[in-house]
Amino acid sequence: MARITITEKQLEAISCVDVFIAQRRDLARIVAGMGFGPADADDILQDVSVKALHDTQDWQSSDACGRWLVKVTVNACLTEYRRRKVYTKHAQSILRNTNAITSNSNSALRQAVAVEELDTIRIALQTLNSQMVMPTTLRYFCGFSSNDMSGLLV
């Protein structure tokens, strides 16, 4: 386990970002242990790093900050589980509705529903600011991971 050795002179200058960098491997193991793949782990750890960057608390020891980072990482994983659960629930609802429509075999009704869904998606994408349209499209409609998107959006 990676630890930061701090002298008394450096005690006042403990940065949560430095602790995050030192413990990133251990935090990645926690995320992997909770069942997430490498791409999802990168996304979760990126969120944790942003929280570490915005942290303004004065840490008295790297161990205290490390414990906080572990809690933040676990909470980020639980949040991702909840997000996926809601997504799955909505996706299943859409599939049930689609299956009900296709069982009726009314092609005009299917086309109308498809056009309405596309219009809803277009309107939602138009409300996003211009910097978010491409990442949102790549992530949610094309299924790209953060690593794949970073190569495309440079």
C-alpha positions as CSV (number, residue, x, y, z in Angstrom):
1,M,0.0,0.0,0.0
2,A,1.5,3.3,-1.1
3,R,1.9,5.8,1.8
4,I,3.2,9.4,1.9
5,T,5.9,10.1,4.4
6,I,5.4,13.5,5.9
7,T,7.9,15.5,8.0
8,E,6.8,18.0,10.6
9,K,7.7,20.9,8.3
10,Q,5.5,19.5,5.6
11,L,2.6,18.7,8.0
12,E,0.8,22.0,7.2
13,A,1.0,21.4,3.5
14,I,-0.8,18.1,3.1
15,S,-2.7,18.2,-0.1
16,C,-5.6,15.8,-0.7
17,V,-4.6,15.6,-4.4
18,D,-1.1,14.4,-3.4
19,V,-2.6,11.7,-1.2
20,F,-5.0,10.7,-4.0
21,I,-2.1,10.3,-6.4
22,A,-0.2,8.2,-3.9
23,Q,-3.2,6.0,-3.1
24,R,-4.7,5.8,-6.6
25,R,-3.7,2.2,-7.1
26,D,-5.4,1.2,-3.8
27,L,-8.5,3.2,-4.7
28,A,-8.6,1.5,-8.1
29,R,-8.5,-1.9,-6.4
30,I,-11.5,-0.8,-4.3
31,V,-13.4,0.1,-7.4
32,A,-12.4,-3.1,-9.2
33,G,-13.4,-5.1,-6.0
34,M,-16.9,-3.5,-6.3
35,G,-17.3,-5.1,-9.7
36,F,-16.5,-2.2,-12.1
37,G,-14.3,-2.7,-15.2
38,P,-11.3,-0.6,-16.1
39,A,-13.2,2.1,-18.1
40,D,-15.8,2.5,-15.4
41,A,-13.0,2.6,-12.7
42,D,-11.3,5.4,-14.6
43,D,-14.6,7.4,-14.6
44,I,-15.2,6.8,-10.9
45,L,-11.6,7.7,-10.0
46,Q,-11.8,10.8,-12.1
47,D,-14.8,11.9,-10.1
48,V,-12.9,11.2,-6.9
49,S,-9.9,13.2,-8.1
50,V,-12.1,16.2,-8.8
51,K,-13.5,16.0,-5.2
52,A,-9.9,15.7,-3.9
53,L,-9.0,18.7,-6.0
54,H,-11.9,20.8,-4.7
55,D,-11.3,19.7,-1.1
56,T,-10.5,22.6,1.2
57,Q,-10.2,20.8,4.5
58,D,-6.9,21.1,6.4
59,W,-5.7,17.6,6.8
60,Q,-3.5,16.9,9.8
61,S,-2.3,13.5,8.4
62,S,-2.2,11.7,5.1
63,D,-4.0,8.8,6.8
64,A,-7.0,10.9,7.6
65,C,-7.2,12.2,4.1
66,G,-6.7,8.6,2.8
67,R,-9.6,7.4,4.9
68,W,-11.8,10.2,3.5
69,L,-10.7,9.3,-0.1
70,V,-11.7,5.6,0.6
71,K,-15.2,6.8,1.7
72,V,-15.6,9.1,-1.3
73,T,-14.6,6.2,-3.6
74,V,-17.0,3.8,-2.1
75,N,-19.8,6.4,-2.2
76,A,-19.0,7.1,-5.9
77,C,-19.3,3.4,-6.6
78,L,-22.6,3.2,-4.8
79,T,-23.8,6.2,-6.7
80,E,-22.8,4.6,-10.0
81,Y,-24.7,1.4,-9.0
82,R,-27.8,3.5,-8.3
83,R,-27.5,5.4,-11.6
84,R,-27.3,2.1,-13.5
85,K,-30.2,0.7,-11.6
86,V,-32.4,3.7,-12.6
87,Y,-31.1,3.4,-16.2
88,T,-31.9,-0.3,-16.3
89,K,-35.4,0.4,-14.9
90,H,-36.1,3.0,-17.6
91,A,-34.6,0.8,-20.4
92,Q,-36.8,-2.2,-19.3
93,S,-39.8,0.1,-19.3
94,I,-39.0,1.3,-22.9
95,L,-38.5,-2.3,-24.0
96,R,-41.9,-3.3,-22.5
97,N,-43.6,-0.5,-24.3
98,T,-41.8,-1.3,-27.5
99,N,-42.8,-4.9,-27.2
100,A,-46.4,-4.0,-26.6
101,I,-46.4,-1.8,-29.7
102,T,-44.7,-4.4,-31.9
103,S,-47.1,-7.1,-30.6
104,N,-50.0,-5.0,-32.0
105,S,-48.2,-5.0,-35.4
106,N,-49.3,-1.5,-36.2
107,S,-46.4,-0.2,-38.3
108,A,-47.8,3.3,-38.5
109,L,-48.0,3.5,-34.7
110,R,-44.4,2.1,-34.4
111,Q,-43.2,4.7,-36.9
112,A,-45.0,7.5,-35.0
113,V,-43.4,6.4,-31.7
114,A,-39.9,6.2,-33.3
115,V,-40.3,9.7,-34.8
116,E,-41.5,11.1,-31.4
117,E,-38.5,9.5,-29.6
118,L,-36.0,10.9,-32.1
119,D,-37.6,14.4,-31.8
120,T,-37.4,14.2,-28.0
121,I,-33.7,13.2,-28.2
122,R,-33.0,16.0,-30.7
123,I,-34.7,18.6,-28.5
124,A,-32.7,17.4,-25.5
125,L,-29.4,17.6,-27.4
126,Q,-30.2,21.1,-28.6
127,T,-30.7,22.3,-25.0
128,L,-27.1,21.2,-24.1
129,N,-24.3,23.7,-24.5
130,S,-22.2,23.2,-27.6
131,Q,-19.2,21.7,-25.6
132,M,-21.3,18.9,-24.2
133,V,-23.2,17.7,-27.3
134,M,-20.3,15.6,-28.7
135,P,-19.2,13.9,-25.4
136,T,-22.8,13.1,-24.6
137,T,-23.5,11.6,-28.0
138,L,-20.3,9.6,-27.9
139,R,-20.9,8.3,-24.4
140,Y,-24.6,7.6,-24.3
141,F,-25.5,6.9,-27.9
142,C,-22.3,5.4,-29.3
143,G,-21.1,3.6,-26.1
144,F,-17.6,5.0,-26.0
145,S,-15.6,4.9,-22.8
146,S,-13.8,7.9,-21.3
147,N,-10.5,6.7,-22.7
148,D,-11.9,6.3,-26.2
149,M,-13.5,9.7,-26.1
150,S,-10.4,11.4,-24.9
151,G,-8.6,10.2,-28.0
152,L,-11.4,11.4,-30.3
153,L,-12.0,14.8,-28.6
154,V,-8.4,16.1,-28.4
